[in-house]
Amino acid sequence: MKLTKTSLALSLSLALTASFSSICYGQADDLNHSVAQSMPKLENLYLHLHQHPELSYHEQATGQRMAKELSELGFEVTDNFGGYGVVGIFKNGEGPVVMIRADTDALPIIEETGKPYASKVTTTDADGKTQGVMHGCGHDIHMTSLIGTAEQLVKQKANWQGTLMMVAQPAEEMGGGAKAMLKEGLFSEFPVPDEVLGLHVSASIPAGKVGIVSGYALANVDSVDVTIKGKGGHGAYPHLTIDPVVLAARTVLALQTIPSREISPLEPNVVTVGSIHGGSKHNIISNEVKLQITLRSYNPEVRLQQIAAIKRLTKGIAISAGLSDDLMPVVYVHEDETIPSTYNNPELAAKVKTSIESEIGLDNVVIAEPVMAGEDFGLYGLTPQKRPIMLFWLGAVSPSQYEDSVKSGESLPSLHSSKFAPDYPLAINTGVRAMTRSAMDLFNEK
């Protein structure tokens, strides 16, 4: 049969497409098989980490285990960096530097999942009370996926060139881990990464799937303490006092006008009073009431607007009550705990999405919504070097549990819940494959 130029070009195009597709699927099959072989070891690592959780700033044994795992894979390892942080460097010829980060700390929660491998670790808090310790935010899956990815990239070192930088970061839950590692010289003592990748488990996406967010993914987070002062006295003679409880009630309501009336409705933001304490007895009007507030936003300018509004509103209410200058409210922002928003570089997010789709399939990659939770991962994109960063969501819910929730309308246990029990084998397998493919494609991009 004689082919025209057009039909010949079309035939060649189809052949090349089929060949490229077979290569991509072949690579996915190879990686899938390799990860499957590693799963027994990775599951054992996960169970160890889950059963030996450590709170923020106490991750000594966890850091030692991560350092040991990376060292055995051939990484140049630096431990106790920025606290109990670990940095592993694997140099594999000339090429880009790709950093992959996992967080290592657990939460002060008594686990109530009923799983046979549930954490039984306890500690004593500042008040002398016994407190449980649990990986209720999936950091054990993050760490296991990090080691699994490191292993696969070492196995595949003939297929990429560059420098792989693995970071096990402590104290994420307290907002201090990334700050400490950067302050100690993460981007000066080690190669400056061209891209920074991370993942976080999702309690609303089924295991086996990955969620992608382009642009703002997680929020600015601020903790603010407000001390509202007054003039105490007898509850039977309120006219002789200036009641700080009443002022606190006015303040709680006034604060809600910040997101609803002061900031543009096009700028997502939250002002939540999470704690209010004041007084000691039924018939005593106290001298002060304390509020604890969490602020959430994406835009850094909105964050500053929230803080300024809190100071103005609380002072205005105090003046309206007739309080003197020495009894003005005290507004304290915990700057050491401030977490910036996580902004996923759109170009990098698009690349990662394509890579993960090629590895686990188009149907297993979903477009996720931004959330108002916080993550200090965003700091890695705000250094003077302005590195592009990307954090994707790793589905962690058992698919059957997810389907039951959809049918019944009952909510699933959230992150930080004492009953959060991820489908860890499927989540880890998916996380390792997704992260390995993303890193390899970034190494080979140039």
Secondary structure as the mmCIF struct_conf table of DSSP 4:
data_model
#
loop_
_struct_conf.conf_type_id
_struct_conf.id
_struct_conf.beg_label_comp_id
_struct_conf.beg_label_asym_id
_struct_conf.beg_label_seq_id
_struct_conf.end_label_comp_id
_struct_conf.end_label_asym_id
_struct_conf.end_label_seq_id
HELX_LH_PP_P HELX_LH_PP_P1 LYS A 2 THR A 4
HELX_RH_AL_P HELX_RH_AL_P1 LYS A 5 GLN A 51
BEND BEND1 HIS A 52 HIS A 52
STRN STRN1 LEU A 55 LEU A 55
TURN_TY1_P TURN_TY1_P1 SER A 56 TYR A 57
HELX_RH_AL_P HELX_RH_AL_P2 GLN A 60 GLU A 72
TURN_TY1_P TURN_TY1_P2 LEU A 73 GLY A 74
STRN STRN2 GLU A 76 PHE A 81
TURN_TY1_P TURN_TY1_P3 GLY A 82 TYR A 84
STRN STRN3 GLY A 85 ASN A 92
BEND BEND2 GLY A 93 GLY A 95
STRN STRN4 VAL A 97 ASP A 103
STRN STRN5 ALA A 106 LEU A 107
BEND BEND3 PRO A 108 PRO A 108
BEND BEND4 THR A 113 THR A 113
TURN_TY1_P TURN_TY1_P4 PRO A 116 TYR A 117
STRN STRN6 THR A 122 THR A 124
TURN_TY1_P TURN_TY1_P5 ALA A 126 ASP A 127
BEND BEND5 GLY A 128 GLY A 128
STRN STRN7 THR A 130 GLY A 132
STRN STRN8 MET A 134 MET A 134
TURN_TY1_P TURN_TY1_P6 GLY A 136 CYS A 137
BEND BEND6 GLY A 138 GLY A 138
HELX_RH_AL_P HELX_RH_AL_P3 HIS A 139 LYS A 155
TURN_TY1_P TURN_TY1_P7 GLN A 156 GLN A 156
HELX_RH_3T_P HELX_RH_3T_P1 LYS A 157 ASN A 159
STRN STRN9 GLY A 162 GLN A 169
TURN_TY1_P TURN_TY1_P8 GLU A 172 GLY A 175
HELX_RH_AL_P HELX_RH_AL_P4 GLY A 177 GLU A 184
TURN_TY1_P TURN_TY1_P9 GLY A 185 GLU A 189
BEND BEND7 PHE A 190 PHE A 190
HELX_LH_PP_P HELX_LH_PP_P2 PRO A 191 PRO A 193
BEND BEND8 ASP A 194 ASP A 194
STRN STRN10 GLU A 195 PRO A 206
TURN_TY1_P TURN_TY1_P10 ALA A 207 GLY A 208
STRN STRN11 VAL A 210 ILE A 212
STRN STRN12 GLY A 215 LEU A 218
STRN STRN13 ASN A 220 LYS A 229
STRN STRN14 LYS A 231 LYS A 231
STRN STRN15 GLY A 233 HIS A 234
TURN_TY1_P TURN_TY1_P11 GLY A 235 ALA A 236
HELX_RH_3T_P HELX_RH_3T_P2 PRO A 238 LEU A 240
BEND BEND9 THR A 241 THR A 241
STRN STRN16 ILE A 242 ILE A 242
HELX_RH_AL_P HELX_RH_AL_P5 PRO A 244 LEU A 255
TURN_TY1_P TURN_TY1_P12 GLN A 256 GLN A 256
HELX_RH_AL_P HELX_RH_AL_P6 THR A 257 THR A 257
HELX_RH_PI_P HELX_RH_PI_P1 ILE A 258 GLU A 262
BEND BEND10 ILE A 263 ILE A 263
TURN_TY1_P TURN_TY1_P13 PRO A 265 LEU A 266
BEND BEND11 GLU A 267 GLU A 267
STRN STRN17 ASN A 269 GLY A 278
BEND BEND12 SER A 280 LYS A 281
TURN_TY1_P TURN_TY1_P14 HIS A 282 ASN A 283
STRN STRN18 ILE A 284 ILE A 285
BEND BEND13 ASN A 287 ASN A 287
STRN STRN19 GLU A 288 SER A 297
BEND BEND14 TYR A 298 ASN A 299
HELX_RH_AL_P HELX_RH_AL_P7 PRO A 300 SER A 320
TURN_TY1_P TURN_TY1_P15 ALA A 321 GLY A 322
HELX_RH_3T_P HELX_RH_3T_P3 ASP A 325 LEU A 327
STRN STRN20 VAL A 330 VAL A 333
HELX_RH_3T_P HELX_RH_3T_P4 GLU A 335 GLU A 337
STRN STRN21 ILE A 339 ILE A 339
HELX_LH_PP_P HELX_LH_PP_P3 PRO A 340 SER A 341
STRN STRN22 THR A 342 ASN A 344
HELX_RH_AL_P HELX_RH_AL_P8 PRO A 346 ILE A 360
HELX_RH_3T_P HELX_RH_3T_P5 LEU A 362 ASN A 364
STRN STRN23 VAL A 365 ILE A 367
HELX_LH_PP_P HELX_LH_PP_P4 ALA A 368 PRO A 370
BEND BEND15 MET A 372 MET A 372
HELX_RH_3T_P HELX_RH_3T_P6 ASP A 376 GLY A 381
BEND BEND16 LEU A 382 THR A 383
TURN_TY1_P TURN_TY1_P16 PRO A 384 GLN A 385
STRN STRN24 ILE A 389 VAL A 397
HELX_RH_AL_P HELX_RH_AL_P9 PRO A 399 SER A 408
HELX_LH_PP_P HELX_LH_PP_P5 GLU A 410 SER A 414
TURN_TY1_P TURN_TY1_P17 LEU A 415 HIS A 416
TURN_TY1_P TURN_TY1_P18 SER A 418 LYS A 419
HELX_RH_AL_P HELX_RH_AL_P10 TYR A 424 ASN A 444
#
